[in-house]
Amino acid sequence: MPAGVSWARYMKLLGSSVLAMFAGAQVVHQYYLPDLTIPEIPPKPGELQTELLGYKMREEAAASLQTIKTQEKLD
C-alpha cells in the first residue's frame, strides 16, 4: 500500500474523506438552495440568470421580519 499504510487504515481514511466531501456538498446545497430544475426550452445565449435563490429568499425573509418587529414596536 502507498506510504507503508495497511489496507484497513487506507480504506478507513478513504471512506472518511469521501463521507466528508459528501457532507460538505450537502451543507453547501442546503445553504445556497440551488435551482436544479431543467427548463423546457433552453435559454438563448446571454439569458441565463445565475442568482443565489437561497440567499435572496433569506434576505426577503429578514426584511419582512424586520418590518414586523418595527410595527410591533410602534403599537
C-alpha positions in Angstrom: 0.0 0.0 0.0 1.2 3.6 -0.5 3.4 5.1 2.1 3.5 1.8 4.1 -0.1 2.1 5.3 -2.2 -1.0 5.9 -5.2 -1.7 3.7 -7.6 -1.3 6.6 -6.2 2.1 7.6 -6.2 3.2 3.9 -9.8 2.2 3.4 -10.8 4.0 6.7 -9.1 7.2 5.5 -10.6 6.9 2.0 -14.1 6.3 3.4 -13.9 9.1 5.9 -12.6 11.6 3.2 -15.4 10.6 0.8 -18.0 11.0 3.5 -16.6 14.4 4.5 -16.8 15.5 0.8 -20.4 14.4 0.5 -21.3 16.1 3.8 -19.7 19.3 2.6 -21.6 19.2 -0.7 -24.8 18.7 1.2 -24.2 21.6 3.5 -23.4 23.9 0.5 -26.6 22.8 -1.2 -28.7 23.4 1.9 -27.2 26.9 2.4 -27.4 28.2 -1.2 -30.6 26.2 -2.2 -29.6 25.9 -5.9 -32.3 25.7 -8.6 -31.9 22.3 -10.0 -34.9 22.3 -12.3 -34.3 21.7 -16.0 -36.2 24.3 -18.2 -38.3 23.1 -21.1 -36.7 25.4 -23.6 -33.0 26.1 -23.2 -32.2 29.8 -22.7 -30.7 31.8 -25.5 -27.1 32.8 -25.1 -26.8 35.6 -22.6 -30.2 35.0 -21.0 -29.1 32.5 -18.3 -29.6 34.0 -14.9 -27.3 32.8 -12.1 -28.6 34.3 -8.9 -28.4 32.8 -5.4 -32.1 31.9 -4.8 -31.5 30.7 -1.2 -29.7 34.0 -0.4 -32.4 36.1 -2.0 -35.1 34.2 0.0 -33.2 34.7 3.3 -32.9 38.5 2.5 -36.6 38.8 1.8 -37.5 36.9 5.0 -35.2 39.1 7.1 -36.7 42.2 5.6 -40.2 41.1 6.3 -39.2 40.1 9.8 -37.7 43.5 10.4 -40.9 45.3 9.3 -42.9 43.1 11.6 -40.7 44.0 14.5 -40.9 47.7 13.8 -44.7 47.5 13.5 -44.8 45.7 16.9 -42.7 48.5 18.5 -45.0 51.2 17.1 -48.1 49.5 18.5 
